[in-house]
């Protein structure tokens, strides 16, 4: 039942408790209680607006892998946090230590962002040409 509720919430986090209750065939008080329990357990971390970067004038998205130079690990993490064009930063395994998602108005505007990270290590960039699967809620196996 929690999965059905989470799927409904991920489709529209602004749904009322009454609407969610209808969708999952439960009473509104039971749905409210389950949502509260999921929030307290940390399964539901928050509610956010899904904002299209293109609508903000940032149609170019790129994934950037960063391999830090010696002693630069912490500085790259700090730089990622401070760089507004970085919408995601993940510490990963493998030759590269970081995977960043960067948004820019164009390729020319992407260059100075990459240059800041190049001062601290090597970068490999892949520009997104199409999104086949946008954000979706992970579903655990049965």
Buried (B, 14 or more C-beta within 10 A) or exposed (E): EEEEBBBBBBEEEEBEBEBBBBBBEBEBEBBBEBBEEBEEEEEBEEEEEEEEBEEEEBBBBBBBBBBBBEEBBEBBBEBBEEBEBBBEBEEEEEEBBBBBBBBBBEEEBBEEBBEBBEEBBEBEBEEEEEEEEEEEEEEEEE
